[in-house]
Amino acid sequence: MLKEAKHILQSMRPHQWVKNFFIFAALIFSGHLFNITNLIDTILGFFIFSIVTSSIYIFNDLIDIEKDKLHPEKSLRPLPSGKLSKEYAVISSFLFAVLSLVVSFFLNQYFMIFLLAYIALNVLYTFILKNIVLLDIMAIAAGFVLRIYAGAVLIDVPVSEWLILCTILIALFLGFSKRRAELITLELKANIHRSVLTHYSPQFLDQMIGIVTASTVMSYALYTISEETVLKFGTKNLIYTVPYVLYGIFRYLYLVHKLERGGNPTLTLLKDVPMILNIILWILTVSLIIYMK
């Protein structure tokens, strides 16, 4: 039983919960970071959303179990490797989804609606969207947008259009980089593991990455100096956080192109010390500018 629990925890992929920190974006950029009630609600929302994403990860592993056996890294996961039984995986995925929805209902019913939307999006992605070129990556970006809105409804604040735009672009950047890494890593087996990779090529993905890279940097830079932002925070100093965004983009491109990482964006970020330090410094600088006026 303990072994099964261990394998279930591994299948939940706690390291992927980093993506759910996007829920905190509305809290930070609304100026409510030190509102204790809002902070507690957002923290609870983070863990609830993380349980939902873990339910989806286990569900995806169940659907893709045969294809994952062909992947050099995914084949080591509990389900493809045979360490976790399908029965335990099915029960765990279902219980995690139900538990998170029930708890979210009592926390914030609008938040629960976005959880349901996220689950529906991922089910649609698993069976349809992941096989359609470009829409597969756009669906991933939509998941990040849902995280932003989920965080906003938790504390009842409007969502900035700039925040949504920047989120979409950075998610597309990570998505295209992930597909490129998969093509390079899997080579001839790429289309067997993920059929949509047949429609991609490194050259095409490099063009897409170039477009979203430039768009991400420009969108963030324009956000920091927009009249709306200056009036909201009473300062023009957010422009000084642009170098962090530039470095983060450039560093990630270096990891993808020179070190051939990027197949797992979360692990790529978590294992790279310069990237971690850059993100921490960006968060600290943004917080100081917004809250220490």
ZAMARGU-4260 file (C-alpha; in steps of 0.2 Angstrom, whole numbers, plus 5000, padded with zeros to 4 digits):
<rodrens>
0) 5000/5000/5000 | 5014/5012/5004 | 5023/5008/4988 | 5006/5012/4978 | 5005/5028/4988
5) 5023/5033/4983 | 5019/5029/4965 | 5003/5039/4965 | 5013/5054/4973 | 5025/5053/4959
10) 5011/5052/4946 | 5004/5068/4953 | 5020/5077/4948 | 5021/5089/4962 | 5036/5098/4953
15) 5023/5103/4939 | 5013/5113/4952 | 5025/5127/4949 | 5014/5131/4934 | 5000/5135/4946
20) 5009/5150/4953 | 5001/5159/4939 | 4986/5160/4951 | 4996/5172/4962 | 4997/5184/4947
25) 4981/5193/4950 | 4985/5195/4969 | 5002/5203/4966 | 4997/5214/4952 | 4981/5220/4960
30) 4990/5227/4975 | 4982/5215/4987 | 4997/5204/4992 | 4996/5210/5010 | 4978/5207/5012
35) 4978/5192/5023 | 4961/5186/5018 | 4965/5187/4999 | 4982/5179/5002 | 4975/5164/5012
40) 4961/5161/4998 | 4974/5162/4985 | 4985/5149/4994 | 4971/5138/4996 | 4966/5140/4978
45) 4984/5136/4973 | 4983/5119/4982 | 4966/5115/4975 | 4971/5119/4957 | 4987/5108/4960
50) 4976/5093/4965 | 4966/5096/4949 | 4981/5096/4938 | 4988/5081/4947 | 4971/5072/4943
55) 4973/5077/4925 | 4991/5071/4924 | 4986/5054/4930 | 4972/5053/4918 | 4984/5058/4904
60) 4996/5044/4909 | 4982/5032/4908 | 4977/5037/4891 | 4995/5038/4884 | 5002/5023/4893
65) 5007/5014/4877 | 5015/5029/4869 | 5024/5034/4884 | 5033/5017/4885 | 5042/5023/4869
70) 5048/5039/4877 | 5066/5039/4885 | 5060/5049/4900 | 5041/5046/4901 | 5043/5027/4901
75) 5051/5029/4918 | 5034/5035/4926 | 5025/5024/4937 | 5011/5019/4925 | 5021/5016/4909
80) 5034/5007/4919 | 5021/4996/4927 | 5025/5001/4945 | 5007/5008/4947 | 4992/4998/4943
85) 4979/5005/4931 | 4966/5002/4945 | 4974/5013/4958 | 4977/5026/4945 | 4959/5027/4939
90) 4953/5028/4957 | 4966/5042/4962 | 4962/5053/4947 | 4943/5052/4950 | 4945/5055/4969
95) 4957/5070/4966 | 4945/5078/4954 | 4930/5076/4965 | 4939/5082/4981 | 4945/5097/4973
100) 4929/5102/4965 | 4919/5099/4982 | 4932/5110/4992 | 4932/5123/4978 | 4913/5125/4979
105) 4914/5130/4997 | 4929/5141/4994 | 4922/5151/4979 | 4909/5145/4967 | 4916/5155/4953
110) 4933/5147/4956 | 4925/5130/4954 | 4918/5135/4937 | 4936/5139/4931 | 4941/5122/4938
115) 4928/5113/4928 | 4933/5123/4913 | 4951/5118/4915 | 4946/5099/4917 | 4935/5101/4901
120) 4949/5109/4892 | 4961/5095/4896 | 4949/5081/4892 | 4946/5089/4875 | 4965/5091/4873
125) 4968/5073/4878 | 4956/5066/4865 | 4956/5079/4851 | 4966/5095/4852 | 4983/5087/4855
130) 4982/5080/4838 | 4978/5096/4829 | 4993/5106/4824 | 4995/5123/4832 | 4978/5121/4842
135) 4988/5109/4853 | 4999/5122/4859 | 4986/5136/4860 | 4976/5124/4871 | 4991/5123/4883
140) 4991/5142/4883 | 4972/5143/4887 | 4976/5132/4902 | 4987/5146/4909 | 4974/5159/4905
145) 4961/5149/4915 | 4974/5149/4930 | 4975/5169/4929 | 4956/5170/4929 | 4954/5158/4943
150) 4966/5168/4954 | 4957/5184/4950 | 4939/5177/4955 | 4946/5171/4971 | 4950/5189/4977
155) 4936/5197/4966 | 4947/5208/4956 | 4946/5212/4937 | 4960/5204/4926 | 4971/5216/4916
160) 4971/5213/4897 | 4990/5216/4897 | 4992/5201/4910 | 4981/5190/4899 | 4991/5195/4883
165) 5008/5192/4892 | 5002/5175/4899 | 4996/5169/4882 | 5013/5174/4874 | 5024/5166/4887
170) 5014/5150/4887 | 5015/5149/4868 | 5034/5152/4869 | 5036/5138/4881 | 5024/5127/4871
175) 5033/5129/4855 | 5050/5126/4864 | 5043/5110/4871 | 5038/5104/4854 | 5055/5108/4847
180) 5064/5099/4861 | 5053/5084/4858 | 5057/5083/4839 | 5076/5084/4843 | 5075/5071/4857
185) 5064/5058/4849 | 5070/5060/4831 | 5062/5046/4820 | 5051/5041/4835 | 5043/5058/4837
190) 5027/5055/4827 | 5025/5038/4836 | 5025/5046/4853 | 5015/5061/4848 | 5006/5061/4831
195) 5005/5080/4829 | 5024/5081/4829 | 5023/5075/4811 | 5016/5092/4806 | 5030/5102/4815
200) 5049/5104/4810 | 5063/5113/4820 | 5063/5126/4806 | 5045/5130/4808 | 5045/5130/4827
205) 5060/5142/4827 | 5050/5154/4817 | 5035/5153/4829 | 5047/5154/4844 | 5055/5170/4836
210) 5038/5178/4834 | 5031/5174/4851 | 5048/5179/4859 | 5048/5196/4851 | 5029/5198/4855
215) 5032/5193/4873 | 5045/5206/4877 | 5036/5220/4868 | 5020/5216/4876 | 5028/5216/4894
220) 5038/5232/4890 | 5022/5241/4884 | 5013/5235/4899 | 5026/5243/4911 | 5024/5260/4903
225) 5006/5260/4898 | 4995/5274/4905 | 4984/5261/4914 | 4999/5254/4923 | 5006/5270/4928
230) 4990/5276/4935 | 4986/5260/4944 | 5003/5259/4953 | 5008/5277/4953 | 5025/5274/4946
235) 5034/5272/4930 | 5048/5261/4938 | 5041/5244/4932 | 5050/5247/4916 | 5066/5242/4926
240) 5060/5225/4927 | 5061/5222/4908 | 5079/5216/4909 | 5073/5202/4920 | 5061/5196/4906
245) 5074/5198/4893 | 5087/5188/4902 | 5074/5175/4906 | 5069/5173/4888 | 5087/5173/4882
250) 5092/5160/4895 | 5078/5149/4891 | 5082/5150/4872 | 5100/5145/4877 | 5094/5130/4887
255) 5083/5124/4872 | 5096/5127/4858 | 5113/5125/4865 | 5109/5112/4879 | 5095/5104/4870
260) 5083/5105/4885 | 5065/5111/4885 | 5056/5095/4883 | 5050/5097/4901 | 5049/5116/4904
265) 5045/5115/4922 | 5061/5104/4926 | 5071/5115/4914 | 5067/5130/4925 | 5068/5121/4941
270) 5086/5114/4938 | 5093/5130/4931 | 5100/5140/4945 | 5103/5156/4935 | 5084/5155/4929
275) 5078/5152/4947 | 5088/5167/4953 | 5082/5178/4939 | 5063/5174/4943 | 5066/5177/4961
280) 5074/5194/4958 | 5060/5198/4946 | 5047/5194/4959 | 5056/5204/4972 | 5059/5219/4961
285) 5041/5219/4955 | 5035/5218/4973 | 5046/5232/4979 | 5041/5244/4965 | 5022/5240/4968
290) 5021/5240/4987 | 5036/5251/4992 | 5031/5267/4985
</rodrens>
